[in-house]
Amino acid sequence: MNKYLRQLFTAVVVLFTILGLSSTMITAIKANKLNNDPRNQRGLYHEFNAPRGPILAADGTVMAKSDPVNDPFAYQRSYSNGPLYAPVTGYFSISQRADRGIEDSRNKLLTGESNQLFWQQFKSLFTGSANKGASIETSIDTKLQRVAYDQLAGRSGAAVAFEPKTGRILAMVSTPSYDPNTLASHDTTKVNQEYSKLTADKANPMLNRAISELYPPGSSFKTVVATAALESGKYQLDTRIPAGASYTLPNTNTKLTNTGSAANGGADGQISFEDALAYSSNTAFAQLGGALGAQAIEDTAKKFGFGSSIQIDGSNSTGDPMQAIASKFPDNPSPDRLALASIGQGDTQETPLQNAMIASAIANGGTLMRPTLVDRVRSSDLTVISTTSPGVMSQPMSKDTAGKLTEMMKAVITKENPNLAIPGVSVAAKTGTAQIGVGNQSNDGWIMGFAPADDPKIAVAVVVHSTDQLGGSAAGPIMKAIMREALGK
C-alpha cells in the first residue's frame, strides 16, 4: 500500500471513530438529557403518542388515565375528580411534563420506559404496537379520601390517614386544591396561562400541605414529650408533676397559662401525668420539657422521623421520589425556647404526615412502619411487576410505653373531649391549638389519633390552618368523620 492510500485509510478510520463516538454520546450517554430537554419536540410527541398508564385507587377507581384523541398528540391525560385526588396523582402537562404526585414518582413506569418493563418493550419492538405504560395501584381508600376532602372544604388544611400495622396511606388530602385537568390540555397557551394563574394564587392550591407544609403542632406535640418521659422510666400515669395556673418562661417575664382550670392541677400546683395530657396542661408540659432536657426530646422526635425528609413513594429508577419535608425540633434551644417547643409552639414545626406517623406508631405498639402510597404495579397485560411489602421505619418506643400512651390518649377523649367519642368504639387522640399570626390572633387547629384503641385499624392527623377555633373543635369533627367512615360507624 502506497503512502497516499495509507493516509486515506487512516483518515477514514479516524472519521468513523469520531462518528461512532458522537453517535454514542447522542444516543446513549446524553439520551436522557436530550429526551427531557423541553425544546425537544420529538421527545414531547413520543411521550404523548403512547398510552400513559393509569393511576388507580385501592378499590380500582381510576384517578388518572389517558384517552385517545384526534389531534397531533394521540392521547389526552384526564383526571376523575381532579381536585379530590390531586395531592396523590400530581399532573402530566404538555409544558411541565410529569410533575408532583404519582405522575412524577412513577413517571418511568407510566411511560412504559422503565427497565422493569423490558419484556413488554421487547414485544412492542417486534409487533410494532405502542409501548403501553404500567398501571399504578395506590393504597388510597376513595371513601376516606372523599370524607376528608368534604370535611375540609372551604378551609386551608390537610388530613392524612394511615393503616398503622402496614404504613399504607389510606387518605392524603390538601385544601384548597386544584384541577389537574386544566393543566393536561393540549393547548400550550391555555396550559401556561392556567399554570401561571395557579402559581400566582396566594392560597397556593398546588401545594400538597400534607407533606410539603410545616405547621406549629401545638399540644399534639405533647405526645412526643410524653413518649420521652415514659421512656426515661421516671414517670408513670399517676406520677404527680408540677403544673399550676401559670408558668413564667425561664429568664423572661412571659407567662404561660392553660385554656381550662382542670389543666392547672390541684391546690399543691401538681397534676397527674395522665391528666396533664388529658387536659392539655401547658404549664405542666413546659416544665416537663425542661426537666427532661432538649436532647431527650430531640432524640425521641428523631425516632419518629423529625429532622429528615421522609420518602413516601418511588425511587430514582422510577422517577423523582415523592418526599415529605423534614419536621423540626429546635437544636440546643435556650430554656425559654425549650419550654415553648415542648408544648408545640416556638420553633417546633411539623407536617400533617409526620403527626399521623406519630399516632400510627403509638397505635402499632411502638413500631413505626414506613409510609407507602403504592400497593402494586402491573404491566399493560396485568402481570404484576412489583408489590409493596410493609417495612419497619423505626422503634420510637417500647410496647409498654405505647400502651401507657394509649391510655393517656383515651383519657383525652373521655375526660376532655367526649363530643369526639364514637359509640361502641374506644378512641385515642390528642388535640392541639397553635397560636399563629400577628399578635397570635389566629390558630392552627390540630388533632391526631387512632381507633379502635384496643385494636387500631386507622390512624389520622388533621390540621385546619388559620382558624378561630381550638383544635378539638376545628379538626376534631373531621377526624371523627374519617374514623366513622373507616370503621363503618
C-alpha positions as CSV (number, residue, x, y, z in Angstrom):
1,M,0.0,0.0,0.0
2,N,1.5,3.3,-1.0
3,K,1.8,6.3,1.2
4,Y,-1.3,8.2,0.0
5,L,-3.6,5.1,0.4
6,R,-2.3,4.6,3.9
7,Q,-3.1,8.3,4.8
8,L,-6.6,8.0,3.2
9,F,-7.2,4.8,5.2
10,T,-6.1,6.4,8.4
11,A,-8.3,9.4,7.8
12,V,-11.3,7.2,7.1
13,V,-10.7,5.2,10.3
14,V,-10.4,8.5,12.4
15,L,-13.6,9.9,10.9
16,F,-15.5,6.7,11.6
17,T,-14.2,6.7,15.1
18,I,-15.3,10.3,15.6
19,L,-18.7,9.4,14.1
20,G,-19.1,6.4,16.4
21,L,-18.2,8.4,19.5
22,S,-20.5,11.2,18.7
23,S,-23.4,8.8,17.9
24,T,-22.8,7.0,21.2
25,M,-22.8,10.3,23.1
26,I,-26.1,11.4,21.5
27,T,-27.9,8.0,21.6
28,A,-26.7,6.7,24.9
29,I,-24.8,9.0,27.2
30,K,-26.8,12.1,26.6
31,A,-30.0,10.4,25.6
32,N,-31.9,11.1,28.8
33,K,-30.8,14.7,28.9
34,L,-31.9,15.3,25.3
35,N,-35.2,13.5,25.8
36,N,-36.0,15.6,28.8
37,D,-35.0,18.9,27.2
38,P,-38.2,20.9,26.9
39,R,-37.0,22.2,23.5
40,N,-37.0,18.6,22.1
41,Q,-40.4,18.4,20.3
42,R,-39.6,14.8,19.2
43,G,-39.5,13.8,22.9
44,L,-42.7,15.5,23.6
45,Y,-44.5,13.8,20.7
46,H,-43.0,10.5,21.7
47,E,-44.5,10.8,25.3
48,F,-47.9,11.9,24.1
49,N,-48.2,9.3,21.3
50,A,-48.1,6.4,23.7
51,P,-50.8,5.4,26.1
52,R,-49.6,6.5,29.6
53,G,-50.5,4.0,32.3
54,P,-53.5,4.7,34.6
55,I,-53.3,5.6,38.4
56,L,-55.8,3.7,40.4
57,A,-57.2,3.8,44.0
58,A,-57.3,0.7,46.2
59,D,-60.8,-0.2,45.0
60,G,-59.9,0.1,41.3
61,T,-61.3,3.6,40.9
62,V,-59.4,5.3,38.1
63,M,-57.9,8.5,39.3
64,A,-55.9,9.3,36.1
65,K,-55.9,7.8,32.6
66,S,-55.0,8.5,29.0
67,D,-57.8,8.8,26.4
68,P,-57.3,8.6,22.6
69,V,-57.8,11.9,20.9
70,N,-57.9,13.1,17.3
71,D,-55.0,15.7,17.3
72,P,-51.2,15.6,16.7
73,F,-50.9,14.2,20.3
74,A,-52.5,10.8,20.2
75,Y,-53.5,10.7,23.9
76,Q,-55.0,13.1,26.3
77,R,-54.5,12.7,30.1
78,S,-57.6,13.0,32.2
79,Y,-58.3,13.1,35.9
80,S,-61.5,11.9,37.5
81,N,-62.5,14.1,40.5
82,G,-59.2,16.0,39.8
83,P,-59.1,18.3,42.9
84,L,-60.0,15.4,45.2
85,Y,-57.0,13.3,44.2
86,A,-54.6,16.0,43.0
87,P,-52.2,15.6,46.0
88,V,-51.9,11.9,45.2
89,T,-51.8,12.0,41.4
90,G,-50.0,15.2,40.6
91,Y,-50.4,16.0,36.9
92,F,-48.9,15.4,33.4
93,S,-48.7,18.5,31.2
94,I,-47.6,19.5,27.8
95,S,-45.5,22.2,29.2
96,Q,-44.4,20.8,32.6
97,R,-44.4,17.1,31.7
98,A,-44.7,14.9,34.8
99,D,-45.0,17.0,38.0
100,R,-45.8,16.1,41.6
101,G,-47.5,13.1,43.0
102,I,-47.5,9.6,41.4
103,E,-47.2,11.1,37.9
104,D,-43.7,12.2,38.9
105,S,-42.6,9.5,41.3
106,R,-43.6,6.7,38.9
107,N,-43.1,8.5,35.6
108,K,-40.8,6.0,34.0
109,L,-43.3,3.2,34.7
110,L,-46.3,5.2,33.5
111,T,-44.5,6.0,30.2
112,G,-43.6,2.3,29.7
113,E,-39.9,3.1,29.5
114,S,-38.7,1.6,32.8
115,N,-36.3,-1.3,32.8
116,Q,-38.9,-3.2,34.7
117,L,-41.0,-3.3,31.5
118,F,-38.2,-4.8,29.4
119,W,-40.2,-7.8,28.1
120,Q,-43.1,-5.6,27.2
121,Q,-40.7,-3.2,25.3
122,F,-39.2,-6.2,23.6
123,K,-42.6,-7.4,22.4
124,S,-43.6,-4.0,21.2
125,L,-40.4,-3.7,19.2
126,F,-41.3,-6.8,17.1
127,T,-45.0,-6.3,17.0
128,G,-44.9,-2.6,16.1
129,S,-47.5,-1.9,18.8
130,A,-47.4,1.1,21.1
131,N,-45.3,0.7,24.2
132,K,-48.0,1.0,26.9
133,G,-47.3,2.3,30.4
134,A,-47.8,0.4,33.6
135,S,-50.8,0.7,35.9
136,I,-50.1,2.1,39.4
137,E,-52.4,0.8,42.1
138,T,-52.3,3.0,45.1
139,S,-53.5,2.4,48.7
140,I,-55.9,5.3,48.7
141,D,-59.4,4.5,50.1
142,T,-61.8,6.5,47.9
143,K,-64.4,6.8,50.7
144,L,-62.0,8.1,53.2
145,Q,-60.4,10.5,50.7
146,R,-63.9,11.9,49.9
147,V,-64.9,12.3,53.5
148,A,-61.7,14.1,54.4
149,Y,-61.9,16.4,51.4
150,D,-65.6,17.3,52.0
151,Q,-64.9,17.9,55.7
152,L,-62.0,20.3,54.9
153,A,-63.9,22.0,52.1
154,G,-63.7,25.8,52.2
155,R,-60.8,25.8,54.7
156,S,-57.0,25.6,54.4
157,G,-55.6,22.4,55.8
158,A,-54.7,18.8,55.3
159,A,-55.6,15.3,56.5
160,V,-53.6,12.1,56.4
161,A,-54.9,8.6,57.3
162,F,-52.7,5.5,57.9
163,E,-53.2,1.8,58.3
164,P,-51.0,1.5,61.5
165,K,-49.9,-2.1,61.0
166,T,-48.6,-1.7,57.5
167,G,-47.9,2.0,56.9
168,R,-50.2,2.2,53.9
169,I,-51.6,5.7,53.4
170,L,-55.4,5.4,53.1
171,A,-56.1,9.1,52.5
172,M,-54.0,12.2,51.8
173,V,-56.0,15.4,51.3
174,S,-54.9,19.0,50.9
175,T,-57.2,22.0,50.6
176,P,-57.6,24.3,48.8
177,S,-56.8,22.0,45.8
178,Y,-56.6,22.4,42.1
179,D,-57.9,20.5,39.0
180,P,-55.1,18.7,37.1
181,N,-57.3,18.6,34.0
182,T,-56.7,22.3,33.4
183,L,-53.0,21.5,33.1
184,A,-53.5,18.5,30.9
185,S,-54.9,20.3,27.9
186,H,-53.0,20.1,24.6
187,D,-53.3,23.9,24.1
188,T,-49.9,25.1,25.3
189,T,-51.1,28.7,25.6
190,K,-54.0,27.8,27.8
191,V,-51.9,25.4,29.9
192,N,-49.3,28.1,30.5
193,Q,-51.9,30.7,31.5
194,E,-53.5,28.3,33.9
195,Y,-50.2,27.3,35.4
196,S,-49.3,31.0,35.9
197,K,-52.7,31.6,37.5
198,L,-52.3,28.7,39.9
199,T,-48.7,29.6,40.9
200,A,-49.7,33.2,41.5
201,D,-52.7,32.3,43.7
202,K,-52.0,33.4,47.3
203,A,-53.9,30.4,48.5
204,N,-51.2,28.2,46.9
205,P,-53.7,25.4,45.7
206,M,-50.9,23.3,44.1
207,L,-49.1,22.9,47.4
208,N,-49.6,19.5,49.0
209,R,-50.0,20.6,52.6
210,A,-50.0,17.1,53.9
211,I,-46.3,16.6,53.1
212,S,-44.9,20.0,51.9
213,E,-46.0,22.4,54.6
214,L,-44.8,22.8,58.1
215,Y,-47.1,24.0,60.9
216,P,-46.6,24.5,64.6
217,P,-48.2,21.4,66.1
218,G,-49.4,22.9,69.3
219,S,-50.3,20.5,72.1
220,S,-50.4,17.5,69.7
221,F,-46.6,17.5,70.1
222,K,-47.1,16.7,73.8
223,T,-47.3,13.0,72.7
224,V,-43.7,13.2,71.7
225,V,-42.7,14.7,75.0
226,A,-44.8,12.2,76.9
227,T,-43.0,9.4,75.0
228,A,-39.6,10.8,76.1
229,A,-40.9,11.0,79.7
230,L,-42.2,7.4,79.8
231,E,-39.1,6.0,78.0
232,S,-36.9,7.6,80.7
233,G,-38.5,5.3,83.3
234,K,-39.1,8.2,85.7
235,Y,-42.8,8.7,85.0
236,Q,-45.9,6.7,85.3
237,L,-49.5,7.6,84.5
238,D,-50.2,8.5,88.2
239,T,-46.9,10.4,88.7
240,R,-47.6,13.9,90.0
241,I,-45.8,16.6,88.1
242,P,-45.6,20.4,88.5
243,A,-48.3,22.4,86.7
244,G,-50.1,25.5,88.1
245,A,-52.4,28.2,86.7
246,S,-49.4,29.9,85.1
247,Y,-45.7,29.4,84.5
248,T,-43.2,32.1,83.8
249,L,-40.8,31.1,81.0
250,P,-37.2,30.9,82.3
251,N,-35.2,34.1,82.1
252,T,-38.3,36.0,80.8
253,N,-41.4,37.8,82.0
254,T,-43.6,35.8,79.7
255,K,-46.3,33.8,81.5
256,L,-47.8,30.6,80.1
257,T,-51.4,29.7,81.0
258,N,-53.9,26.9,80.4
259,T,-57.1,27.0,78.5
260,G,-59.1,25.3,81.3
261,S,-58.8,25.2,85.0
262,A,-58.6,21.4,85.1
263,A,-55.2,21.7,83.5
264,N,-53.9,23.7,86.5
265,G,-53.7,20.7,88.8
266,G,-54.6,20.6,92.5
267,A,-54.1,23.1,95.3
268,D,-50.5,21.9,95.5
269,G,-49.9,23.0,91.9
270,Q,-49.3,19.5,90.7
271,I,-51.2,17.2,88.3
272,S,-51.1,13.5,87.4
273,F,-49.2,12.8,84.3
274,E,-52.3,11.3,82.7
275,D,-54.4,14.3,83.4
276,A,-51.6,16.6,82.2
277,L,-52.1,15.1,78.7
278,A,-55.9,14.6,79.0
279,Y,-56.5,18.3,79.9
280,S,-53.5,19.5,77.8
281,S,-51.7,21.3,80.6
282,N,-49.3,23.9,79.1
283,T,-47.8,24.7,82.4
284,A,-47.1,21.0,83.2
285,F,-45.5,20.2,79.8
286,A,-43.4,23.3,79.6
287,Q,-41.9,22.4,83.0
288,L,-41.7,18.7,82.0
289,G,-39.7,19.6,78.8
290,G,-37.2,21.5,81.0
291,A,-36.9,18.5,83.4
292,L,-36.3,16.1,80.5
293,G,-33.9,18.3,78.6
294,A,-33.8,19.2,75.0
295,Q,-31.6,16.3,74.0
296,A,-34.0,13.6,75.3
297,I,-36.9,15.2,73.4
298,E,-34.9,15.7,70.2
299,D,-33.7,12.1,70.3
300,T,-37.3,10.9,70.7
301,A,-38.5,13.2,67.9
302,K,-35.9,11.9,65.5
303,K,-37.0,8.3,66.1
304,F,-40.5,9.4,64.9
305,G,-38.9,11.0,61.7
306,F,-38.1,14.6,62.7
307,G,-35.0,16.1,61.2
308,S,-35.1,14.1,58.0
309,S,-37.2,14.1,54.8
310,I,-39.4,11.1,54.6
311,Q,-39.7,9.2,51.3
312,I,-43.2,8.2,50.5
313,D,-43.1,6.7,47.1
314,G,-40.8,6.0,44.1
315,S,-37.1,6.0,43.6
316,N,-34.6,7.4,41.1
317,S,-35.2,4.3,38.9
318,T,-39.0,5.1,38.7
319,G,-39.0,8.9,38.6
320,D,-38.5,11.6,41.1
321,P,-39.2,10.2,44.6
322,M,-42.1,11.7,46.5
323,Q,-40.9,13.0,49.8
324,A,-42.2,14.8,52.8
325,I,-40.1,17.8,54.0
326,A,-38.4,17.4,57.4
327,S,-40.3,18.3,60.5
328,K,-38.3,20.3,63.0
329,F,-37.5,20.4,66.7
330,P,-35.0,23.1,67.7
331,D,-31.4,22.2,68.2
332,N,-30.0,23.3,71.6
333,P,-32.8,25.8,72.5
334,S,-32.5,28.2,75.4
335,P,-34.6,27.2,78.4
336,D,-37.5,29.5,77.5
337,R,-37.5,28.3,73.9
338,L,-37.4,24.7,75.1
339,A,-40.5,25.3,77.2
340,L,-42.3,26.6,74.2
341,A,-41.1,23.9,71.9
342,S,-42.3,21.3,74.5
343,I,-45.9,22.5,74.0
344,G,-45.6,22.5,70.2
345,Q,-45.1,26.3,69.9
346,G,-42.0,28.4,69.2
347,D,-39.6,26.6,66.9
348,T,-41.3,23.2,66.7
349,Q,-42.8,22.6,63.2
350,E,-44.4,19.5,61.8
351,T,-46.1,18.2,58.6
352,P,-49.5,16.5,58.9
353,L,-47.9,13.3,57.6
354,Q,-45.4,13.4,60.5
355,N,-48.2,13.8,63.0
356,A,-50.1,10.9,61.5
357,M,-46.9,8.8,61.7
358,I,-46.7,9.6,65.5
359,A,-50.3,8.4,66.0
360,S,-49.6,5.4,63.9
361,A,-46.5,4.3,65.8
362,I,-48.4,4.6,69.2
363,A,-51.3,2.6,67.7
364,N,-48.9,-0.1,66.4
365,G,-47.4,-0.9,69.8
366,G,-44.4,1.5,69.4
367,T,-43.4,0.3,66.0
368,L,-43.4,2.9,63.2
369,M,-44.0,1.4,59.8
370,R,-42.6,3.1,56.7
371,P,-45.3,5.1,54.9
372,T,-46.2,3.9,51.5
373,L,-48.6,5.1,48.8
374,V,-48.4,2.4,46.1
375,D,-49.6,-1.2,46.7
376,R,-48.5,-2.7,43.4
377,V,-47.5,-2.1,39.8
378,R,-48.9,-4.0,36.8
379,S,-47.8,-4.1,33.1
380,S,-50.4,-3.5,30.5
381,D,-51.1,-7.2,30.3
382,L,-51.9,-7.1,34.0
383,T,-48.8,-9.0,35.0
384,V,-47.7,-7.9,38.5
385,I,-44.3,-6.2,38.2
386,S,-43.8,-5.2,41.8
387,T,-45.7,-5.4,45.1
388,T,-45.0,-3.2,48.1
389,S,-44.3,-5.0,51.3
390,P,-44.7,-3.4,54.8
391,G,-41.4,-2.3,56.3
392,V,-40.4,-1.1,59.7
393,M,-39.0,2.5,59.7
394,S,-38.1,2.8,63.4
395,Q,-39.0,1.8,67.0
396,P,-39.6,5.1,68.8
397,M,-40.8,3.5,72.0
398,S,-41.4,0.2,73.8
399,K,-44.7,-1.7,73.6
400,D,-45.2,-0.8,77.3
401,T,-44.8,2.9,76.6
402,A,-47.2,2.7,73.7
403,G,-49.8,1.0,75.9
404,K,-49.5,3.7,78.5
405,L,-49.7,6.5,75.9
406,T,-52.8,4.8,74.5
407,E,-54.4,5.0,78.0
408,M,-53.5,8.7,78.3
409,M,-54.8,9.5,74.8
410,K,-58.1,7.7,75.5
411,A,-58.4,10.0,78.5
412,V,-58.1,13.0,76.1
413,I,-61.5,11.9,74.7
414,T,-63.3,10.6,77.8
415,K,-62.2,13.4,80.1
416,E,-61.9,16.5,77.9
417,N,-63.5,15.8,74.5
418,P,-66.5,13.5,74.9
419,N,-68.1,15.0,71.9
420,L,-65.4,13.3,69.8
421,A,-66.3,9.8,71.1
422,I,-67.7,7.2,68.7
423,P,-70.4,5.0,70.1
424,G,-69.1,1.4,70.5
425,V,-65.5,2.4,69.7
426,S,-62.7,3.4,72.0
427,V,-60.8,6.4,70.5
428,A,-57.3,7.6,71.5
429,A,-56.4,11.1,70.4
430,K,-54.6,14.3,71.2
431,T,-55.7,17.8,70.2
432,G,-53.5,20.8,69.5
433,T,-54.0,24.5,69.2
434,A,-51.0,26.5,68.0
435,Q,-51.3,30.3,68.1
436,I,-50.1,32.0,64.9
437,G,-50.2,35.3,63.1
438,V,-49.5,38.9,64.2
439,G,-50.4,39.1,67.9
440,N,-51.4,35.4,67.9
441,Q,-54.8,36.4,66.5
442,S,-55.3,33.1,64.8
443,N,-54.8,29.3,65.4
444,D,-53.7,26.2,63.6
445,G,-56.1,23.6,64.9
446,W,-54.9,20.0,65.2
447,I,-55.9,16.6,66.2
448,M,-54.2,13.2,65.8
449,G,-55.4,9.8,67.0
450,F,-56.4,6.3,66.2
451,A,-59.2,3.8,66.6
452,P,-60.3,1.3,67.9
453,A,-57.8,2.0,70.7
454,D,-57.6,-1.7,71.6
455,D,-57.1,-2.9,68.0
456,P,-56.2,0.1,65.8
457,K,-57.4,0.0,62.2
458,I,-56.8,3.6,61.3
459,A,-54.6,6.5,62.5
460,V,-55.4,10.0,61.5
461,A,-53.9,13.5,61.7
462,V,-55.8,16.7,60.7
463,V,-54.8,20.3,60.7
464,V,-57.0,23.3,60.0
465,H,-54.9,26.4,59.2
466,S,-55.7,29.9,60.4
467,T,-58.9,29.2,62.3
468,D,-60.6,31.0,65.2
469,Q,-61.4,27.7,66.9
470,L,-59.5,25.4,69.2
471,G,-58.0,22.2,67.7
472,G,-60.7,19.9,69.2
473,S,-63.5,22.0,67.6
474,A,-61.8,22.7,64.3
475,A,-60.1,19.4,63.5
476,G,-61.8,17.0,65.9
477,P,-65.0,16.5,63.9
478,I,-63.0,15.9,60.8
479,M,-61.0,13.1,62.4
480,K,-64.2,11.6,63.9
481,A,-65.9,11.6,60.4
482,I,-62.9,9.9,58.8
483,M,-62.8,7.3,61.6
484,R,-66.5,6.6,61.4
485,E,-66.3,6.0,57.7
486,A,-63.3,3.7,58.1
487,L,-65.0,1.7,60.9
488,G,-68.5,1.6,59.4
489,K,-69.9,3.6,62.3
